[in-house]
Amino acid sequence: MDNLGKRRGILERGLEELGLSLEKSRIEQMLEYGEMLYFWNQRFNLTGFKTPEEILVDAILDSLTVFSTPLFEEKIERLVDVGSGGGVPAIPIKIFYPRIHLTLVESNAKKCRFLEEVVRELSLDGVRVVRGRGEELAHEEAFRESFDLSTARALGSLATNLELTVPFLKTGGVALYYKGKEVKEEIEKSKKALSLLRAEVEKIWEVAVPFRERKNFLVAVRKKDAAPPSFPRRVGIPQKRPL
């Protein structure tokens, strides 16, 4: 079996472990995305995952753990991913759930070019790549309180993630965060941020990651009311001084 065949086997077995199934064309899209992420990562350091196998498991299958939860049973039409980087978790989510309209927010020009190339090569409809900072875009009328679902990874603490994503959500929308085993401590430290941003933790799902001993703790935060117009604060402050 060639390397691509091995990777296809990893992906298919991982999907089976998650109780998921995908038609052949979308499995091929997932594999092509993984290949592109690996290739570009050699030049631009898009992600910390170094091998094609790590990308398959720790980027793609890890992202798809959300589909082992009932989150997408509710009506979700528009997703914003803040600080998209290499497109995790948003690109795997889009491939698995193609009906969603996806906005990828990324400030780094090289990473934006990669994301645009992925969208073009995989023929992903309903995706826009926006170069900018979440702290600024969340104050623009075209983006503020416009989305049903938000995601963010590698942006810092839960409190930081909340400030950078909740203002993008419609009232009633959900912010989704992928967290590790210290999730309860992070939530405890984020009580002030939740209160200030008019949001609350609604559900935590615990999902095993295929081929790994670790589990994902998927935190769903529901926006209860409009966030005060002062949030998010100016560029860099949410990271330097979390709420």
C-alpha positions as CSV (number, residue, x, y, z in Angstrom):
1,M,0.0,0.0,0.0
2,D,1.4,3.4,-0.9
3,N,1.6,6.4,1.5
4,L,-1.7,7.9,0.2
5,G,-3.4,4.6,0.7
6,K,-2.2,4.4,4.2
7,R,-3.4,7.9,5.0
8,R,-6.8,7.1,3.4
9,G,-7.0,4.1,5.7
10,I,-6.2,6.2,8.8
11,L,-8.9,8.7,7.9
12,E,-11.5,6.1,7.2
13,R,-10.8,4.2,10.4
14,G,-10.8,7.5,12.4
15,L,-14.2,8.4,10.9
16,E,-15.5,5.0,11.9
17,E,-14.2,5.4,15.4
18,L,-16.1,8.7,15.6
19,G,-19.3,7.1,14.3
20,L,-19.1,9.2,11.1
21,S,-19.2,8.4,7.4
22,L,-18.3,10.5,4.4
23,E,-18.8,10.0,0.7
24,K,-15.7,9.2,-1.4
25,S,-15.4,12.7,-2.9
26,R,-15.3,14.4,0.5
27,I,-12.8,11.9,1.8
28,E,-10.6,12.8,-1.1
29,Q,-11.1,16.5,-0.3
30,M,-10.0,15.8,3.3
31,L,-6.9,14.0,2.1
32,E,-6.0,16.8,-0.4
33,Y,-6.4,19.4,2.3
34,G,-4.0,17.4,4.5
35,E,-1.5,17.2,1.7
36,M,-1.7,20.9,1.1
37,L,-1.3,21.7,4.8
38,Y,1.7,19.5,5.0
39,F,3.3,20.9,1.9
40,W,2.8,24.6,2.8
41,N,3.8,23.9,6.4
42,Q,7.3,23.1,5.2
43,R,7.7,26.7,4.1
44,F,5.4,28.8,6.2
45,N,5.0,27.0,9.5
46,L,1.2,27.1,9.4
47,T,0.8,24.5,12.2
48,G,2.7,22.7,14.8
49,F,1.8,19.3,13.3
50,K,4.9,18.1,11.4
51,T,4.0,14.8,9.6
52,P,1.1,14.0,7.3
53,E,-0.2,11.5,9.8
54,E,-0.2,14.1,12.6
55,I,-2.1,16.4,10.4
56,L,-4.7,13.7,9.6
57,V,-5.2,12.8,13.3
58,D,-4.5,16.0,15.3
59,A,-5.8,18.5,12.8
60,I,-8.5,16.9,10.7
61,L,-9.9,14.0,12.8
62,D,-9.6,16.2,15.9
63,S,-11.6,18.9,14.2
64,L,-14.3,16.4,13.2
65,T,-14.9,15.3,16.8
66,V,-17.6,18.1,16.9
67,F,-19.8,15.9,14.6
68,S,-20.0,13.3,17.4
69,T,-22.1,15.8,19.3
70,P,-25.6,17.1,18.5
71,L,-24.4,20.7,18.0
72,F,-25.2,20.7,14.2
73,E,-28.7,19.4,14.8
74,E,-29.7,23.0,15.4
75,K,-29.9,25.4,12.5
76,I,-26.4,26.7,11.8
77,E,-25.9,28.6,8.5
78,R,-23.0,30.9,9.1
79,L,-19.6,30.1,10.8
80,V,-16.8,32.5,11.5
81,D,-13.4,31.1,12.4
82,V,-11.2,33.7,14.1
83,G,-7.4,33.4,13.7
84,S,-7.8,30.6,11.1
85,G,-4.1,30.0,10.5
86,G,-4.0,26.7,8.6
87,G,-7.7,26.4,8.6
88,V,-8.2,24.2,11.6
89,P,-11.0,23.4,12.6
90,A,-13.0,25.3,10.1
91,I,-11.9,23.7,6.8
92,P,-12.5,20.1,8.0
93,I,-15.9,21.3,9.3
94,K,-16.8,22.9,6.0
95,I,-15.8,19.8,4.0
96,F,-17.9,17.6,6.3
97,Y,-20.8,20.0,6.4
98,P,-20.6,21.8,3.0
99,R,-23.9,23.7,3.4
100,I,-22.5,26.0,5.9
101,H,-21.3,29.5,4.9
102,L,-17.8,30.0,6.2
103,T,-15.8,33.2,6.9
104,L,-12.1,32.7,7.7
105,V,-10.5,35.6,9.6
106,E,-6.7,35.7,9.5
107,S,-4.3,38.6,9.8
108,N,-1.2,36.9,8.3
109,A,-0.9,37.5,4.5
110,K,0.9,34.1,3.8
111,K,-1.7,32.2,5.8
112,C,-4.5,34.0,3.9
113,R,-2.9,33.0,0.6
114,F,-2.8,29.4,1.8
115,L,-6.5,29.5,2.8
116,E,-7.4,31.0,-0.6
117,E,-5.5,28.3,-2.3
118,V,-7.3,25.6,-0.3
119,V,-10.7,27.1,-1.2
120,R,-9.7,27.3,-4.9
121,E,-8.1,23.8,-5.2
122,L,-10.9,22.0,-3.3
123,S,-13.7,24.0,-5.0
124,L,-15.3,25.0,-1.7
125,D,-18.4,27.1,-2.3
126,G,-19.6,29.6,0.3
127,V,-16.2,30.4,1.8
128,R,-14.6,33.8,2.1
129,V,-11.1,34.6,3.4
130,V,-10.9,38.0,5.2
131,R,-7.5,39.4,6.1
132,G,-7.8,41.3,9.3
133,R,-7.8,41.2,13.1
134,G,-10.7,39.9,15.0
135,E,-10.5,42.8,17.5
136,E,-11.2,45.2,14.6
137,L,-13.5,43.2,12.3
138,A,-15.9,42.4,15.2
139,H,-16.7,46.1,15.4
140,E,-17.6,46.4,11.7
141,E,-21.3,46.2,10.9
142,A,-20.8,43.5,8.2
143,F,-19.4,41.1,10.8
144,R,-20.7,42.1,14.2
145,E,-23.5,39.9,15.5
146,S,-23.8,38.2,12.1
147,F,-22.9,34.5,12.7
148,D,-24.6,31.4,14.2
149,L,-21.4,29.7,15.2
150,S,-17.8,30.8,15.9
151,T,-14.6,28.9,16.4
152,A,-11.1,29.8,17.4
153,R,-8.0,27.8,18.2
154,A,-4.5,28.7,19.4
155,L,-5.5,32.3,20.3
156,G,-4.8,32.0,24.0
157,S,-6.9,31.4,27.0
158,L,-10.6,30.7,27.0
159,A,-11.2,34.3,28.3
160,T,-9.2,35.6,25.3
161,N,-11.1,33.4,22.9
162,L,-14.4,34.5,24.3
163,E,-13.6,38.2,23.7
164,L,-12.4,37.6,20.2
165,T,-15.4,35.5,19.1
166,V,-18.6,36.2,21.0
167,P,-19.1,39.7,19.5
168,F,-19.3,38.1,16.1
169,L,-22.3,36.0,17.1
170,K,-26.0,36.7,16.8
171,T,-27.9,36.7,20.1
172,G,-28.6,33.0,20.6
173,G,-25.5,32.0,18.6
174,V,-22.9,29.5,19.8
175,A,-19.1,29.8,20.3
176,L,-17.3,26.4,20.1
177,Y,-14.0,25.8,21.7
178,Y,-11.8,22.7,21.6
179,K,-10.2,22.3,25.1
180,G,-8.1,19.8,27.0
181,K,-8.5,18.1,30.4
182,E,-8.0,21.4,32.3
183,V,-11.3,22.7,30.8
184,K,-13.0,23.2,34.2
185,E,-10.2,25.4,35.5
186,E,-10.3,27.5,32.3
187,I,-14.0,28.0,32.6
188,E,-13.6,29.0,36.2
189,K,-11.1,31.7,35.2
190,S,-13.4,32.9,32.5
191,K,-16.5,33.7,34.6
192,K,-15.8,37.4,34.4
193,A,-15.5,37.3,30.6
194,L,-18.7,35.3,30.3
195,S,-20.6,37.8,32.4
196,L,-19.2,40.9,30.6
197,L,-19.9,39.4,27.2
198,R,-23.4,38.3,28.0
199,A,-22.7,34.6,27.4
200,E,-22.8,31.3,29.4
201,V,-21.4,27.8,29.1
202,E,-24.3,25.7,27.9
203,K,-22.7,22.3,27.3
204,I,-19.3,20.4,27.5
205,W,-19.0,17.3,25.4
206,E,-16.2,14.8,26.0
207,V,-15.1,13.0,22.9
208,A,-12.2,10.6,22.4
209,V,-9.8,11.5,19.6
210,P,-9.1,8.6,17.3
211,F,-5.6,7.0,17.6
212,R,-4.9,9.1,20.7
213,E,-5.3,8.5,24.4
214,R,-6.4,12.1,24.9
215,K,-10.0,13.4,24.7
216,N,-11.4,16.6,23.4
217,F,-13.6,18.7,25.7
218,L,-15.8,20.6,23.3
219,V,-17.2,23.7,25.1
220,A,-20.4,25.3,23.7
221,V,-21.0,28.9,24.9
222,R,-24.4,30.4,24.2
223,K,-24.6,34.2,23.6
224,K,-27.6,35.4,25.7
225,D,-27.6,39.1,24.7
226,A,-25.7,41.7,22.7
227,A,-22.2,42.2,23.9
228,P,-21.3,45.7,25.1
229,P,-19.9,47.8,22.2
230,S,-16.6,48.2,24.0
231,F,-15.7,44.6,23.3
232,P,-13.5,43.3,21.9
233,R,-10.9,45.8,23.1
234,R,-8.2,47.1,20.8
235,V,-5.7,44.9,19.0
236,G,-3.5,42.8,21.3
237,I,-5.2,43.7,24.6
238,P,-7.4,40.5,24.8
239,Q,-4.2,38.4,24.7
240,K,-2.1,40.6,27.0
241,R,-4.9,41.3,29.6
242,P,-7.6,38.6,29.4
243,L,-10.9,39.6,31.0
